[in-house]
Amino acid sequence: GGGGGGGGGGPSREELLARNTLANRIRWMLRETMGADGEFERRRAELQLLGGGGGGVGDDAVCESFVSSVRPGGFMHDLLHEGQLAAIHGGNLLVHGGVSSADGVALGRVPGREGRVVSVVEWAELLNSWYRQQLGEWTASPCWVSDDSSAVPRAVPGSRGGAALLDYCVPSGPPSVVLGRHLLKSGMPEPPPPSLVQSLAASGIHRLLVGHTPHGNCPTVIKSEAASEGAPSLEILMCDTSCSDMRTPDNRGAAVSEVQLLPDGSARVHGRLEDSSRLDYTLQGAGGGAPTDGDLVGRSCAPPPSPLPSPRHRHSDSSSDYSDLSLPRSADPSAPPPPKPPPPPPPPPPPPPPPPPP
């Protein structure tokens, strides 16, 4: 007792309390919970640049910049209140990460609500309504609630306002549009299953735009193959290119791209790669029309030579109609069977009998 050293020669309680500063806690959160190691020093450099470059910026000023950004009137607070978890623009659905992953299907799911919402438009409205309710609880009680607090009626000891929204954004939570990703375990693009294409098409959605997972040095396009003439199709655009050039300090280098959603339902993708070469093409979308220079972008040249997915790649919810979420096209039951191998050659003739003895 008495504030001695920790077990095994570790730091004492006094040493731990001395290191438990706001600056160190923010550094830990950035590194361990946000994948943003080094952001504390980058914020310091930004503040010094905004201040004209004169004089140093201390830890207290950097901490205040982070804390004030989430207070009412702060830029991050206002950004959160302007945001949506799912946005529909024409025939385009925009979410942060995706609507499905190996962990489950987020499309149609609203936290705290039983069953799946079939209409994509209604689902987006309900999901955004739940998001705004969670933001309201967080604004009313942004700090951890003590055992004797009753500031928020729905709060429980050891929690804070908006706790369900935090759970929605971590890997251990429910299937989420924040953490979804349309990639195979190998990191290659995953063609959308027909059930997903049909569910989105039933609500007039023909294009899905996502970020979250850095992939490639320009937006990655995934196109579904229509099962028949006039059947619905889907384009998926993965637009996070923040790791275009890992040789540069910011991991992006000279690469930058823009996706423009045009009034006729097409989408223009233009920009430059990490070597400054230009890209510029148009995705036709579901509206048809004259061929464009982007008609072949995002199409698979041949079915991937992969085996049937293992059970862990399938959605475990038996009530969902997305059980074929990770089914590779090579395992499509409607695909023609592979050609039969040629028959083996006939056996060689037996040797002639030996000559009779003299």
C-alpha positions, 0 to 999 in steps of 0.5 A: 500500500501507500502508493508503492510501485506496481506489481512487477516493477511497474509505475506507481499510482502517482506516476500513472496519474502524472502521465494521465494527462488530457494530451496523452489521453487524446494521443491514445484515442487517436492511435488506438481507436481511430487509426490516426497515430501522429494526428496530435502533432499534425494538428499542432503543425496546422495550428502553427500554420494558421497562426502565421508560423510565429511562436510554438503551439503547446499541448494545451492549445492542441487539446483545446482545438480537439475539445472545442471542435465537438462543443456546440458551435465547433466545426466537428459538432456542426459537421456531425449534425449536418451529416447522414448515415445514408443519403439518396440522390436520384438513383444513387445511394451514398454511405460511408463504408457499404451496405454489406460485409462478411459480418452481415448485411446493414441494408434494411437494418435499423438499430433497435428495430426488429426485422428488415425494412424493405424500401431503401428510401424508408430505411434511409429515413428511419436510419437517419432519424435514429442517428439524429436521436442519438446525436440529441442524446450525445449533445445533452450528455456528452460526458460519462454519466456517474452513478448518481446522475439523472441528467438524461432519463435514458442514460444508465450508470457507466454510459453517456449520451449517444452510446448506441451510435458509438456501438454502431461504429465499432467492429463488435457492433451490429452490421453497419453502413459505417464499417461495411465493405464490398471486398473479398478477404483477399482485398479484391472487389466483390461482385454484388450478389443478385439479391442485393442488386434486386433489393436496391433496384426495387427502390430505384437505386442503380449506383452505390458510392462508398468510402471508408476503405482505401483502395487503389490510386483512383476510384474502384468501380464494380459492375454487376452483370445483368442476368438478362436483357433489361434486368437490373444492374448495379455500379459500386464506386469505392471512392477512398483513395487516401493510400494512393502513394505510400511512399509520400508523407501523406500516403496520397501524393499527387493522386486526386480524383472527383466523382460527379453525379450528373443530372442524366444519371451518369457519373463522371470520374476524373482526376490524376494518378500518383504519377500525375497521369490523367484519368477521365471517363463517364459511367453510363449508369442504368439510364442507357444511352450511347456507349461511353468511354467508361463502359468497360470500367469495372467489368470482370473479364472472366469469372474468378477461379475461386472455390465455393465460399466457406461458411464464415463468408456467408451471412449468419442470419438465416432470416436474410435473403442475402445468404449468397453474399460472398458467392463467387460468380464461378459458383453461380448455379445458372452458369453453364457447366464446365466442359467434360474432360476427354476420355482416357486413351485405350490401353495398349494391345497385349504383346504377341505370344512367344514362339514355340520351342524347336 
